[in-house]
Amino acid sequence: MRDGVTRDINSTLYNYAILRLHALKKKKKKNQANVNGIGKNVKRLWLLRDLEERSSAGAKTDPPPPPHFFPSFFCL
């Protein structure tokens, strides 16, 4: 449940940052510093989202490795 809430919050922040980036790109070059700052935040949010998706997908598809268990008759 907590991961779903975090994912929703990150998605909302990412969408907001994209909308702000497009709005600022339409303005004159006097706002170029703001556009660059927002662009860096979007890239960081994108990388965080990608990392989170990879980790959640990896947990679902790859079972944990079996523990190393050697019965005593192997150690004769």
Secondary structure, 3 states (H helix, E strand, C coil): CHHHHHHHHHHHHHHHHHHHHHHHHCCCHHHHHHHHHHHHHHHHHHHHHHHHHHHHHHHHHCCCCCCCCCCHHHCC
